[in-house]
């Protein structure tokens, strides 16, 4: 997907399908890490165990995202 297609979902709960077939649920954010020719994104979901920090999956470029769905009604996608 292009950065323009992804932009409306930034900061919102989403379900993201990646090019490798994995599906992530959480809040989509941009990441300023390792800028080198493409934008990075991160999906944050709730902690695996109570008291731990949220889980973060870094996505290297919008071309790694094949689909984004609004998941605002899905508790698994909320922090």
ChimeraX attribute file (.defattr): number of C-alpha atoms within 10 A of each C-alpha:
attribute: neighborCount
match mode: 1-to-1
recipient: residues
	/A:1	13
	/A:2	13
	/A:3	14
	/A:4	9
	/A:5	11
	/A:6	17
	/A:7	12
	/A:8	9
	/A:9	16
	/A:10	15
	/A:11	14
	/A:12	17
	/A:13	26
	/A:14	27
	/A:15	22
	/A:16	23
	/A:17	17
	/A:18	17
	/A:19	13
	/A:20	9
	/A:21	11
	/A:22	9
	/A:23	13
	/A:24	20
	/A:25	24
	/A:26	28
	/A:27	25
	/A:28	27
	/A:29	19
	/A:30	16
	/A:31	15
	/A:32	10
	/A:33	12
	/A:34	10
	/A:35	11
	/A:36	9
	/A:37	7
	/A:38	12
	/A:39	18
	/A:40	20
	/A:41	24
	/A:42	20
	/A:43	26
	/A:44	24
	/A:45	23
	/A:46	19
	/A:47	13
	/A:48	10
	/A:49	8
	/A:50	8
	/A:51	7
	/A:52	9
	/A:53	12
	/A:54	15
	/A:55	14
	/A:56	17
	/A:57	14
	/A:58	15
	/A:59	17
	/A:60	18
	/A:61	17
	/A:62	19
	/A:63	14
	/A:64	18
	/A:65	21
	/A:66	14
	/A:67	15
	/A:68	19
	/A:69	12
	/A:70	14
	/A:71	18
	/A:72	15
	/A:73	10
	/A:74	13
	/A:75	13
	/A:76	17
	/A:77	22
	/A:78	17
	/A:79	13
